[in-house]
Amino acid sequence: MAEKISINQSADYVGQTVTLGAWILNKRSSGKIAFLQLRDGTGFMQAVVVKEDIGEELFKTAKGITQETSLYITGVIKEDERSDFGYEMEVTDLEIIHEAVDYPITPKAHGTDFLMDHRHLWLRSKRQHAVMKIRNEIIRATYEFFNKEGFTKIDPPILTGSAPEGTSELFHTKYFEEDAFLSQSGQLYMEAAAMAHGKVFSFGPTFRAEKSKTRRHLIEFWMIEPEMAFYEHADSLKVQEEYVSYIVQSVLENCKLDLKLLGRDTEKLEKVKAPFPRITYTEAIKMLKEMDFDDIEWGDDFGAPHETAIANHFDLPVFIINYPTKIKPFYMEPNEEEEGTVKCADLIAPEGYGEIIGGSERINDLALLEERLKEHDLDPAAYSYYTDLRKYGSVPHSGFGLGLERTVAWISGVEHVRETSPFPRLLNRLYP
């Protein structure tokens, strides 16, 4: 066996004989030549098998090889200007590891339910591979950005005895003799961490027991949640737009083949650079009224059609700031410049992908926070650790949460968030 490499190393081995461990994505043959489409997890490449080069027996094996059969395949790496990848292999030898029989996802159209039932196999397809590579790049760039900016990663608990935004959409469980919930956000714990480390971020799973079937919703999703001591709302908005710009540009730089395979219009992504436009909630309501949206009044929360209509006015993600106090969680700082609103913002992605970030300045006054807990009928004892933060060295502080799956959907251009999670949890789906 020649030196074993991965497909993504091909550029370094042009003209050399190497061995790949791979699976057969597809194949076709024409007379005395067979073309094998290979995948190995790092990329996709064509292998060309010529009968007179490898002999009758191996050529017969190559022609009869089945989809998703695993093998070691040896050959010379050649440049190939016709392919997007730029390289192919001229095969000199191959060895079957395991023959796959009757692979269920054949190269034809399949229904969504069928593909979701076979999600463990659907992940192998080129499209799903590209989406997961983009997801991975966003995660890699996230760590890079926050590390570069001096943030410390802190991991909040997944099991919690209290809820940042009430318990109506939480999964309840028993924690021995106590009631517990699956976390819908790590924010409150990240505020505690910010008082110790200044600037922190978390990245982990969150859960919402929301009975929604829209293309924007998952039951389990991943959140990036930074929290910053001594940062007021305007400071936080600056971090948000710089962070989003950073991950978009990182994907453009490092996932070119994946974006091309998905047919993504990258010109729209190339425009995504800070600063982003900002409009107030009141201005957004006025804008919607002018567009003949009669189903929205001041004090109502926005639905998907409203967010899409607002986003369509801008080429960039847009901040909607200063929402009414009554439709936002208890912990948001009042906005003295507009009575009845709080210092918060939702970042709406372009092209109909909706809110990808929610953030705010947090209340830092103990008396006001205790008042808000009462207004929201929340047990002060369950939040005593949270009010302690206002007793011992309280400071202005702000933070936000970015939903990973919606962000992946927007950047990759896929329609539904179910494709952006490796094993999505939907209202009626807990398998596989």
ROROKOL-585993 format. One record per residue (C-alpha): x, y, z; residue in one letter; residue number from 1. Coordinates in Angstrom, 3 decimals. Example, Ala and Ser with C-alpha at 12.3 -4.5 7.8 and 13.67 -1.06 7.14 Angstrom:
2
NODE, px, py, pz, residu, num
NODE, 12.300, -4.500, 7.800, a, 1 $
NODE, 13.670, -1.060, 7.140, s, 2 $
end
This chain:
432
NODE, px, py, pz, residu, num
NODE, 0.000, 0.000, 0.000, m, 1 $
NODE, 1.296, 3.458, -0.951, a, 2 $
NODE, 1.300, 6.373, 1.495, e, 3 $
NODE, -2.193, 6.856, 2.852, k, 4 $
NODE, -3.631, 10.382, 2.497, i, 5 $
NODE, -6.982, 12.149, 2.632, s, 6 $
NODE, -8.766, 13.687, -0.350, i, 7 $
NODE, -8.212, 17.216, 0.984, n, 8 $
NODE, -4.432, 16.601, 0.852, q, 9 $
NODE, -4.444, 15.874, -2.891, s, 10 $
NODE, -2.846, 19.179, -3.913, a, 11 $
NODE, 0.310, 18.198, -2.030, d, 12 $
NODE, 0.664, 14.856, -3.854, y, 13 $
NODE, 0.242, 15.677, -7.547, v, 14 $
NODE, 2.126, 13.124, -9.640, g, 15 $
NODE, 2.562, 10.730, -6.697, q, 16 $
NODE, 1.052, 7.309, -6.084, t, 17 $
NODE, -1.037, 7.339, -2.905, v, 18 $
NODE, -3.805, 5.350, -1.215, t, 19 $
NODE, -7.170, 6.682, -0.089, l, 20 $
NODE, -9.600, 5.090, 2.334, g, 21 $
NODE, -12.957, 6.046, 0.834, a, 22 $
NODE, -16.567, 5.234, 0.109, w, 23 $
NODE, -18.228, 5.070, -3.302, i, 24 $
NODE, -20.690, 7.942, -3.684, l, 25 $
NODE, -21.633, 7.013, -7.248, n, 26 $
NODE, -20.153, 5.461, -10.370, k, 27 $
NODE, -20.525, 5.276, -14.119, r, 28 $
NODE, -18.680, 3.313, -16.777, s, 29 $
NODE, -18.156, 3.580, -20.478, s, 30 $
NODE, -16.599, 0.681, -22.328, g, 31 $
NODE, -13.137, 0.172, -20.908, k, 32 $
NODE, -13.200, 3.107, -18.478, i, 33 $
NODE, -15.000, 3.419, -15.140, a, 34 $
NODE, -15.459, 6.627, -13.181, f, 35 $
NODE, -15.795, 6.270, -9.426, l, 36 $
NODE, -17.019, 9.195, -7.323, q, 37 $
NODE, -15.200, 8.957, -4.002, l, 38 $
NODE, -15.810, 10.554, -0.617, r, 39 $
NODE, -13.726, 10.198, 2.529, d, 40 $
NODE, -15.187, 12.789, 4.885, g, 41 $
NODE, -12.669, 15.469, 3.945, t, 42 $
NODE, -13.922, 15.934, 0.392, g, 43 $
NODE, -15.099, 14.414, -2.873, f, 44 $
NODE, -12.965, 13.324, -5.834, m, 45 $
NODE, -13.269, 11.318, -9.028, q, 46 $
NODE, -11.166, 8.219, -9.581, a, 47 $
NODE, -10.633, 7.033, -13.159, v, 48 $
NODE, -10.213, 3.288, -13.704, v, 49 $
NODE, -8.805, 2.211, -17.078, v, 50 $
NODE, -9.131, -1.492, -17.890, k, 51 $
NODE, -5.775, -1.828, -19.664, e, 52 $
NODE, -4.011, -0.228, -16.668, d, 53 $
NODE, -5.349, -2.481, -13.920, i, 54 $
NODE, -6.325, -5.693, -15.715, g, 55 $
NODE, -9.535, -7.611, -16.375, e, 56 $
NODE, -10.240, -8.820, -12.842, e, 57 $
NODE, -9.829, -5.500, -11.013, l, 58 $
NODE, -11.715, -3.652, -13.744, f, 59 $
NODE, -14.630, -6.062, -13.335, k, 60 $
NODE, -14.566, -5.329, -9.597, t, 61 $
NODE, -14.557, -1.588, -10.250, a, 62 $
NODE, -17.502, -1.805, -12.670, k, 63 $
NODE, -19.519, -3.866, -10.217, g, 64 $
NODE, -18.807, -1.811, -7.128, i, 65 $
NODE, -21.926, -0.635, -5.297, t, 66 $
NODE, -22.909, 2.692, -3.774, q, 67 $
NODE, -21.410, 3.270, -0.286, e, 68 $
NODE, -19.038, 0.309, -0.539, t, 69 $
NODE, -15.869, 1.098, 1.417, s, 70 $
NODE, -12.445, 0.480, -0.072, l, 71 $
NODE, -8.780, 1.304, -0.203, y, 72 $
NODE, -8.010, 2.755, -3.600, i, 73 $
NODE, -4.512, 3.433, -4.879, t, 74 $
NODE, -3.426, 5.596, -7.785, g, 75 $
NODE, -1.663, 8.674, -9.091, v, 76 $
NODE, -3.034, 12.129, -8.208, i, 77 $
NODE, -3.522, 14.289, -11.320, k, 78 $
NODE, -4.669, 17.858, -11.790, e, 79 $
NODE, -8.162, 18.107, -13.291, d, 80 $
NODE, -9.250, 21.565, -14.438, e, 81 $
NODE, -12.734, 20.285, -15.343, r, 82 $
NODE, -13.714, 19.622, -11.744, s, 83 $
NODE, -14.426, 22.182, -9.046, d, 84 $
NODE, -12.099, 20.263, -6.732, f, 85 $
NODE, -9.248, 20.452, -9.253, g, 86 $
NODE, -7.792, 16.931, -8.880, y, 87 $
NODE, -8.568, 13.321, -9.710, e, 88 $
NODE, -6.948, 9.922, -9.250, m, 89 $
NODE, -5.757, 7.557, -11.989, e, 90 $
NODE, -6.320, 4.191, -10.319, v, 91 $
NODE, -3.655, 1.476, -10.201, t, 92 $
NODE, -5.174, -0.782, -7.545, d, 93 $
NODE, -8.191, -1.140, -5.276, l, 94 $
NODE, -9.202, -3.300, -2.335, e, 95 $
NODE, -12.789, -3.727, -1.142, i, 96 $
NODE, -13.163, -3.331, 2.629, i, 97 $
NODE, -16.920, -3.844, 2.913, h, 98 $
NODE, -19.507, -4.200, 0.170, e, 99 $
NODE, -22.673, -2.187, 0.754, a, 100 $
NODE, -25.848, -3.846, -0.528, v, 101 $
NODE, -29.112, -2.036, -1.317, d, 102 $
NODE, -28.111, 1.351, 0.094, y, 103 $
NODE, -31.485, 3.059, 0.654, p, 104 $
NODE, -30.673, 6.619, -0.465, i, 105 $
NODE, -30.131, 6.109, -4.165, t, 106 $
NODE, -29.178, 8.904, -6.619, p, 107 $
NODE, -32.801, 9.947, -7.200, k, 108 $
NODE, -35.330, 12.244, -5.554, a, 109 $
NODE, -36.581, 11.198, -2.104, h, 110 $
NODE, -39.240, 12.706, 0.138, g, 111 $
NODE, -38.330, 14.731, 3.220, t, 112 $
NODE, -39.786, 12.224, 5.698, d, 113 $
NODE, -37.828, 9.402, 4.087, f, 114 $
NODE, -34.608, 11.407, 4.231, l, 115 $
NODE, -35.215, 12.430, 7.834, m, 116 $
NODE, -35.892, 8.800, 8.798, d, 117 $
NODE, -32.500, 8.013, 7.266, h, 118 $
NODE, -30.740, 11.109, 8.599, r, 119 $
NODE, -27.821, 8.960, 9.796, h, 120 $
NODE, -27.174, 8.080, 6.137, l, 121 $
NODE, -28.386, 11.318, 4.524, w, 122 $
NODE, -25.482, 13.097, 6.228, l, 123 $
NODE, -23.192, 11.374, 3.688, r, 124 $
NODE, -24.654, 13.267, 0.714, s, 125 $
NODE, -22.760, 16.141, -0.881, k, 126 $
NODE, -25.349, 18.750, 0.094, r, 127 $
NODE, -25.569, 17.710, 3.724, q, 128 $
NODE, -21.792, 17.395, 3.918, h, 129 $
NODE, -21.467, 20.994, 2.680, a, 130 $
NODE, -23.944, 22.305, 5.259, v, 131 $
NODE, -22.105, 20.548, 8.087, m, 132 $
NODE, -18.754, 21.917, 6.859, k, 133 $
NODE, -20.202, 25.438, 6.967, i, 134 $
NODE, -21.586, 24.783, 10.447, r, 135 $
NODE, -18.147, 23.618, 11.542, n, 136 $
NODE, -16.491, 26.710, 10.080, e, 137 $
NODE, -18.909, 29.003, 11.922, i, 138 $
NODE, -18.067, 27.208, 15.178, i, 139 $
NODE, -14.316, 27.385, 14.482, r, 140 $
NODE, -14.533, 31.090, 13.628, a, 141 $
NODE, -16.635, 31.727, 16.743, t, 142 $
NODE, -13.922, 30.389, 19.027, y, 143 $
NODE, -11.304, 32.282, 17.064, e, 144 $
NODE, -13.193, 35.586, 17.287, f, 145 $
NODE, -13.948, 35.473, 20.997, f, 146 $
NODE, -10.500, 34.199, 21.930, n, 147 $
NODE, -8.964, 36.994, 19.874, k, 148 $
NODE, -11.196, 39.537, 21.618, e, 149 $
NODE, -10.166, 38.375, 25.088, g, 150 $
NODE, -13.258, 36.382, 26.075, f, 151 $
NODE, -13.110, 33.345, 28.376, t, 152 $
NODE, -15.283, 30.343, 27.552, k, 153 $
NODE, -17.464, 29.303, 30.479, i, 154 $
NODE, -19.879, 26.349, 30.396, d, 155 $
NODE, -23.271, 26.932, 32.046, p, 156 $
NODE, -25.341, 23.966, 33.285, p, 157 $
NODE, -27.907, 22.229, 31.100, i, 158 $
NODE, -30.049, 21.187, 34.061, l, 159 $
NODE, -31.383, 24.203, 35.926, t, 160 $
NODE, -33.874, 24.958, 38.681, g, 161 $
NODE, -34.988, 28.301, 37.228, s, 162 $
NODE, -35.818, 29.814, 33.851, a, 163 $
NODE, -34.510, 33.054, 32.296, p, 164 $
NODE, -37.772, 33.651, 30.427, e, 165 $
NODE, -40.382, 31.754, 32.461, g, 166 $
NODE, -41.221, 28.046, 32.444, t, 167 $
NODE, -44.027, 27.831, 29.879, s, 168 $
NODE, -41.794, 26.518, 27.102, e, 169 $
NODE, -39.349, 24.453, 29.150, l, 170 $
NODE, -38.894, 20.695, 29.396, f, 171 $
NODE, -39.588, 19.637, 32.955, h, 172 $
NODE, -37.784, 16.770, 34.653, t, 173 $
NODE, -37.171, 15.513, 38.167, k, 174 $
NODE, -33.784, 16.137, 39.751, y, 175 $
NODE, -34.019, 13.548, 42.495, f, 176 $
NODE, -36.577, 15.194, 44.820, e, 177 $
NODE, -36.530, 18.603, 43.121, e, 178 $
NODE, -38.075, 20.013, 39.965, d, 179 $
NODE, -35.619, 20.832, 37.197, a, 180 $
NODE, -35.706, 22.059, 33.625, f, 181 $
NODE, -33.604, 21.635, 30.514, l, 182 $
NODE, -31.914, 24.955, 29.902, s, 183 $
NODE, -33.436, 27.377, 27.408, q, 184 $
NODE, -30.447, 29.713, 27.839, s, 185 $
NODE, -27.235, 29.904, 29.801, g, 186 $
NODE, -27.524, 33.670, 30.129, q, 187 $
NODE, -28.140, 34.071, 33.859, l, 188 $
NODE, -25.147, 31.885, 34.668, y, 189 $
NODE, -23.036, 33.730, 32.111, m, 190 $
NODE, -23.828, 36.982, 33.899, e, 191 $
NODE, -22.327, 35.456, 37.047, a, 192 $
NODE, -19.295, 34.363, 35.021, a, 193 $
NODE, -18.886, 37.867, 33.574, a, 194 $
NODE, -18.661, 39.281, 37.086, m, 195 $
NODE, -15.689, 36.960, 37.613, a, 196 $
NODE, -13.970, 37.103, 34.212, h, 197 $
NODE, -15.180, 40.328, 32.599, g, 198 $
NODE, -15.904, 39.013, 29.107, k, 199 $
NODE, -17.168, 35.447, 28.686, v, 200 $
NODE, -18.996, 33.290, 26.173, f, 201 $
NODE, -20.687, 29.914, 26.167, s, 202 $
NODE, -21.515, 27.488, 23.396, f, 203 $
NODE, -23.902, 24.658, 24.084, g, 204 $
NODE, -27.294, 23.042, 23.546, p, 205 $
NODE, -30.531, 24.728, 24.590, t, 206 $
NODE, -34.100, 23.447, 24.565, f, 207 $
NODE, -37.477, 25.053, 23.869, r, 208 $
NODE, -40.702, 23.094, 24.347, a, 209 $
NODE, -42.389, 25.283, 21.770, e, 210 $
NODE, -44.912, 23.471, 19.588, k, 211 $
NODE, -43.832, 25.117, 16.385, s, 212 $
NODE, -43.478, 23.534, 12.962, k, 213 $
NODE, -41.984, 26.453, 11.060, t, 214 $
NODE, -38.815, 26.248, 8.994, r, 215 $
NODE, -37.042, 28.410, 11.578, r, 216 $
NODE, -37.665, 26.310, 14.699, h, 217 $
NODE, -35.991, 23.360, 16.355, l, 218 $
NODE, -36.720, 21.848, 19.759, i, 219 $
NODE, -33.015, 21.434, 20.523, e, 220 $
NODE, -30.579, 23.994, 19.173, f, 221 $
NODE, -27.153, 25.400, 19.945, w, 222 $
NODE, -26.505, 28.906, 21.236, m, 223 $
NODE, -23.447, 31.123, 21.408, i, 224 $
NODE, -23.991, 33.425, 24.401, e, 225 $
NODE, -21.444, 36.145, 25.216, p, 226 $
NODE, -21.792, 38.297, 28.332, e, 227 $
NODE, -19.719, 41.412, 29.036, m, 228 $
NODE, -19.162, 43.388, 32.256, a, 229 $
NODE, -18.909, 47.183, 31.932, f, 230 $
NODE, -20.529, 46.978, 28.466, y, 231 $
NODE, -23.600, 49.088, 27.801, e, 232 $
NODE, -26.095, 48.270, 25.065, h, 233 $
NODE, -24.298, 50.252, 22.342, a, 234 $
NODE, -21.052, 48.455, 23.161, d, 235 $
NODE, -22.785, 45.098, 22.822, s, 236 $
NODE, -24.276, 45.986, 19.430, l, 237 $
NODE, -20.781, 46.731, 18.151, k, 238 $
NODE, -19.536, 43.298, 19.279, v, 239 $
NODE, -22.549, 41.615, 17.671, q, 240 $
NODE, -22.062, 43.149, 14.231, e, 241 $
NODE, -18.313, 42.559, 14.293, e, 242 $
NODE, -18.838, 38.924, 15.305, y, 243 $
NODE, -21.438, 38.225, 12.614, v, 244 $
NODE, -19.268, 39.926, 9.986, s, 245 $
NODE, -16.324, 37.795, 11.099, y, 246 $
NODE, -18.063, 34.435, 10.793, i, 247 $
NODE, -19.594, 35.312, 7.416, v, 248 $
NODE, -16.255, 36.361, 5.972, q, 249 $
NODE, -14.605, 33.235, 7.438, s, 250 $
NODE, -17.125, 31.013, 5.658, v, 251 $
NODE, -16.593, 32.894, 2.400, l, 252 $
NODE, -12.841, 32.390, 2.717, e, 253 $
NODE, -12.754, 28.764, 3.880, n, 254 $
NODE, -15.890, 27.119, 2.440, c, 255 $
NODE, -15.834, 28.190, -1.212, k, 256 $
NODE, -16.538, 24.722, -2.632, l, 257 $
NODE, -19.317, 24.097, -0.113, d, 258 $
NODE, -21.069, 27.383, -0.904, l, 259 $
NODE, -20.759, 26.701, -4.638, k, 260 $
NODE, -22.167, 23.190, -4.268, l, 261 $
NODE, -25.169, 24.633, -2.396, l, 262 $
NODE, -25.685, 27.263, -5.096, g, 263 $
NODE, -25.335, 30.089, -2.563, r, 264 $
NODE, -25.323, 33.645, -3.936, d, 265 $
NODE, -22.083, 34.747, -2.325, t, 266 $
NODE, -22.398, 38.349, -3.541, e, 267 $
NODE, -25.034, 38.883, -0.866, k, 268 $
NODE, -22.744, 37.468, 1.807, l, 269 $
NODE, -19.794, 39.573, 0.658, e, 270 $
NODE, -21.786, 42.683, 1.652, k, 271 $
NODE, -22.082, 41.517, 5.255, v, 272 $
NODE, -19.607, 43.791, 6.976, k, 273 $
NODE, -20.105, 45.992, 10.036, a, 274 $
NODE, -21.718, 48.380, 10.737, p, 275 $
NODE, -25.302, 47.149, 10.297, f, 276 $
NODE, -28.382, 49.355, 9.940, p, 277 $
NODE, -30.511, 49.985, 13.039, r, 278 $
NODE, -34.167, 50.884, 13.387, i, 279 $
NODE, -36.287, 51.195, 16.493, t, 280 $
NODE, -39.231, 48.930, 17.187, y, 281 $
NODE, -41.502, 51.998, 16.793, t, 282 $
NODE, -39.995, 52.753, 13.383, e, 283 $
NODE, -40.451, 49.098, 12.395, a, 284 $
NODE, -44.154, 49.237, 13.320, i, 285 $
NODE, -44.554, 52.380, 11.204, k, 286 $
NODE, -42.750, 50.694, 8.300, m, 287 $
NODE, -45.054, 47.670, 8.485, l, 288 $
NODE, -48.149, 49.886, 8.597, k, 289 $
NODE, -46.951, 51.615, 5.431, e, 290 $
NODE, -46.659, 48.161, 3.834, m, 291 $
NODE, -50.322, 47.469, 4.708, d, 292 $
NODE, -49.690, 45.060, 7.573, f, 293 $
NODE, -52.930, 45.552, 9.496, d, 294 $
NODE, -52.299, 42.626, 11.875, d, 295 $
NODE, -49.629, 44.389, 13.936, i, 296 $
NODE, -49.976, 47.104, 16.576, e, 297 $
NODE, -47.480, 48.796, 18.881, w, 298 $
NODE, -46.903, 46.351, 21.725, g, 299 $
NODE, -47.210, 43.192, 19.566, d, 300 $
NODE, -44.272, 40.908, 18.896, d, 301 $
NODE, -43.182, 40.365, 15.317, f, 302 $
NODE, -43.922, 37.179, 13.422, g, 303 $
NODE, -41.937, 35.692, 10.551, a, 304 $
NODE, -43.769, 37.692, 7.805, p, 305 $
NODE, -43.106, 40.957, 9.653, h, 306 $
NODE, -39.402, 40.216, 10.143, e, 307 $
NODE, -39.046, 39.215, 6.495, t, 308 $
NODE, -40.751, 42.375, 5.265, a, 309 $
NODE, -38.466, 44.558, 7.391, i, 310 $
NODE, -35.335, 42.638, 6.360, a, 311 $
NODE, -36.206, 43.032, 2.666, n, 312 $
NODE, -35.545, 46.755, 2.988, h, 313 $
NODE, -31.878, 46.127, 3.728, f, 314 $
NODE, -28.965, 44.283, 2.087, d, 315 $
NODE, -27.405, 43.662, 5.499, l, 316 $
NODE, -28.650, 42.149, 8.732, p, 317 $
NODE, -30.672, 44.818, 10.542, v, 318 $
NODE, -30.971, 45.565, 14.262, f, 319 $
NODE, -34.450, 46.275, 15.594, i, 320 $
NODE, -33.858, 48.045, 18.910, i, 321 $
NODE, -35.928, 49.276, 21.869, n, 322 $
NODE, -38.767, 46.758, 22.103, y, 323 $
NODE, -41.718, 47.320, 24.468, p, 324 $
NODE, -40.966, 46.273, 28.029, t, 325 $
NODE, -44.074, 44.084, 28.262, k, 326 $
NODE, -43.029, 41.669, 25.498, i, 327 $
NODE, -39.459, 41.135, 26.691, k, 328 $
NODE, -37.987, 39.146, 29.621, p, 329 $
NODE, -37.731, 40.541, 33.148, f, 330 $
NODE, -33.984, 41.191, 33.186, y, 331 $
NODE, -33.707, 43.905, 30.503, m, 332 $
NODE, -32.623, 47.437, 31.391, e, 333 $
NODE, -35.269, 50.161, 30.872, p, 334 $
NODE, -34.640, 52.616, 28.063, n, 335 $
NODE, -34.756, 56.158, 29.466, e, 336 $
NODE, -34.892, 57.660, 25.963, e, 337 $
NODE, -38.214, 56.003, 25.097, e, 338 $
NODE, -40.625, 55.274, 27.904, e, 339 $
NODE, -42.111, 51.792, 27.995, g, 340 $
NODE, -39.182, 50.197, 26.120, t, 341 $
NODE, -36.008, 48.364, 27.095, v, 342 $
NODE, -32.422, 48.515, 25.887, k, 343 $
NODE, -32.486, 45.476, 23.656, c, 344 $
NODE, -32.107, 44.429, 20.036, a, 345 $
NODE, -32.957, 41.574, 17.732, d, 346 $
NODE, -30.701, 41.070, 14.731, l, 347 $
NODE, -32.750, 40.068, 11.689, i, 348 $
NODE, -30.925, 38.206, 8.923, a, 349 $
NODE, -31.608, 39.099, 5.279, p, 350 $
NODE, -33.458, 36.922, 2.770, e, 351 $
NODE, -36.227, 35.814, 5.119, g, 352 $
NODE, -34.169, 33.918, 7.698, y, 353 $
NODE, -35.500, 35.888, 10.638, g, 354 $
NODE, -33.975, 36.664, 14.014, e, 355 $
NODE, -30.528, 35.209, 14.567, i, 356 $
NODE, -29.516, 37.219, 17.646, i, 357 $
NODE, -31.387, 38.517, 20.668, g, 358 $
NODE, -29.544, 40.704, 23.141, g, 359 $
NODE, -29.891, 43.443, 25.716, s, 360 $
NODE, -28.324, 45.453, 28.468, e, 361 $
NODE, -29.182, 43.745, 31.755, r, 362 $
NODE, -30.737, 45.426, 34.790, i, 363 $
NODE, -27.965, 46.203, 37.258, n, 364 $
NODE, -30.076, 47.833, 39.997, d, 365 $
NODE, -31.117, 45.396, 42.736, l, 366 $
NODE, -34.390, 47.103, 43.672, a, 367 $
NODE, -35.577, 47.257, 40.061, l, 368 $
NODE, -34.630, 43.629, 39.423, l, 369 $
NODE, -36.547, 42.475, 42.501, e, 370 $
NODE, -39.548, 44.493, 41.321, e, 371 $
NODE, -39.418, 42.849, 37.899, r, 372 $
NODE, -39.235, 39.360, 39.406, l, 373 $
NODE, -42.467, 40.107, 41.276, k, 374 $
NODE, -44.148, 41.508, 38.155, e, 375 $
NODE, -43.337, 38.259, 36.307, h, 376 $
NODE, -44.501, 36.065, 39.215, d, 377 $
NODE, -41.061, 34.510, 39.574, l, 378 $
NODE, -39.939, 33.023, 42.881, d, 379 $
NODE, -37.207, 35.292, 44.320, p, 380 $
NODE, -35.665, 32.326, 46.138, a, 381 $
NODE, -35.010, 30.548, 42.820, a, 382 $
NODE, -33.146, 33.637, 41.597, y, 383 $
NODE, -31.242, 34.515, 44.753, s, 384 $
NODE, -27.915, 33.727, 43.062, y, 385 $
NODE, -28.901, 36.134, 40.294, y, 386 $
NODE, -29.870, 38.979, 42.618, t, 387 $
NODE, -26.611, 38.431, 44.529, d, 388 $
NODE, -24.814, 39.741, 41.442, l, 389 $
NODE, -26.500, 43.111, 42.078, r, 390 $
NODE, -25.622, 43.080, 45.796, k, 391 $
NODE, -21.895, 42.623, 45.491, y, 392 $
NODE, -20.266, 45.008, 43.027, g, 393 $
NODE, -23.017, 45.456, 40.460, s, 394 $
NODE, -21.940, 47.024, 37.158, v, 395 $
NODE, -23.562, 47.813, 33.808, p, 396 $
NODE, -23.361, 44.687, 31.683, h, 397 $
NODE, -24.785, 43.381, 28.426, s, 398 $
NODE, -24.959, 40.193, 26.404, g, 399 $
NODE, -26.623, 38.355, 23.581, f, 400 $
NODE, -27.384, 34.936, 22.197, g, 401 $
NODE, -26.876, 33.763, 18.604, l, 402 $
NODE, -28.809, 30.736, 17.393, g, 403 $
NODE, -26.365, 28.558, 15.497, l, 404 $
NODE, -28.804, 26.633, 13.303, e, 405 $
NODE, -30.630, 29.710, 11.973, r, 406 $
NODE, -27.267, 31.322, 11.282, t, 407 $
NODE, -26.072, 28.232, 9.401, v, 408 $
NODE, -29.309, 28.220, 7.386, a, 409 $
NODE, -28.872, 31.867, 6.414, w, 410 $
NODE, -25.181, 31.672, 5.495, i, 411 $
NODE, -25.495, 28.375, 3.609, s, 412 $
NODE, -28.771, 29.395, 1.946, g, 413 $
NODE, -30.768, 26.270, 2.889, v, 414 $
NODE, -34.476, 26.754, 3.414, e, 415 $
NODE, -35.149, 24.758, 6.593, h, 416 $
NODE, -33.177, 24.591, 9.836, v, 417 $
NODE, -33.631, 20.806, 9.948, r, 418 $
NODE, -30.753, 20.547, 7.459, e, 419 $
NODE, -28.443, 22.593, 9.676, t, 420 $
NODE, -28.416, 20.204, 12.640, s, 421 $
NODE, -26.754, 16.799, 12.257, p, 422 $
NODE, -29.633, 15.081, 14.094, f, 423 $
NODE, -32.470, 17.617, 14.373, p, 424 $
NODE, -35.108, 17.415, 17.073, r, 425 $
NODE, -38.450, 18.562, 15.699, l, 426 $
NODE, -41.954, 18.637, 17.153, l, 427 $
NODE, -42.736, 15.118, 15.948, n, 428 $
NODE, -39.236, 13.725, 15.505, r, 429 $
NODE, -36.954, 12.151, 18.089, l, 430 $
NODE, -35.387, 9.566, 15.717, y, 431 $
NODE, -32.703, 8.877, 14.721, p, 432 $
end
